[in-house]
Amino acid sequence: MSITEKLTTLKKALPKQVMLVAVSKTKPVSDLMEAYNAGQRVFGENKIQEMAEKWEEMPKDIQWHMIGHVQRNKVKYMAEFVDLIHGVDSLKLLKEINKQAKKHNRVINCLLQIKIAEEDSKFGLSAEDTKSILSSEEFSELQNIKIVGLMGMATFTDDVSQVKKEFQFLKRLFDELKPQETKNCVLQTLSMGMSGDYQLAIDCGSNMVRIGSSIFGARNYD
Ligand SMILES: *Cc1c(COP(=O)(O)O)cnc(C)c1O
């Protein structure tokens, strides 16, 4: 199947309230353009440099999501255009995003990444750290960022019950924090689910899925 066919089939299968982020990391602009021409406007990348290059080259009505781990010294390269940063996992990083957003007179939307997997390799905040950030004085003073939701990555395993437990944990935290709205925190987005587990994630309450290989095919890292 072509990218267009895979994308169209996938979109038909997704419930209306679920936003599709087409994860295009490592893929050439020609692949992204095929998805664009099939109507896709939201793309996810995990390297800031690569995302910035694609942003420069491609039509300007695309929403660019940074889904990877973010190094503070690179925030400046995406502050002008990034639409949503999924992987925010510290107050320090939030402050840097705030600082760079201010330079461009923008408010940058962010998701807090929560560690739900058992693997040590995955980044993210604990539920406790999340609560302490959101209730801190320092956070409340940040005017150029807005926390619009939570993001999580489940353990890479065939054990469906394990993955389900992790998604349910994130959904419970989301529901618990959601009512506590402040000026710069209004939780609406729950970003969970990838090619291998998005159906389960949606069943568990996800409203944003990040899907790469099911649209663009397997990635080649060398
Ligand atoms: C690569 C990546 C995805 C997409 O993975 P697929 O299995 O190709 O769908 C989703 N989320 C994050 C954070 C990623 O890095």
The ligand as an ORCA input file, in Angstrom:
! r2SCAN-3c Opt
* xyz 0 1
  C       8.896      7.131     16.779
  C       7.864      7.535     17.763
  C       6.511      7.239     17.560
  C       5.979      6.474     16.362
  O       6.352      5.141     16.420
  P       5.720      4.057     15.380
  O       5.886      2.783     16.116
  O       6.550      4.143     14.153
  O       4.317      4.426     15.153
  C       5.597      7.686     18.497
  N       5.977      8.382     19.576
  C       7.276      8.684     19.813
  C       7.618      9.469     21.030
  C       8.260      8.271     18.928
  O       9.533      8.578     19.180
*
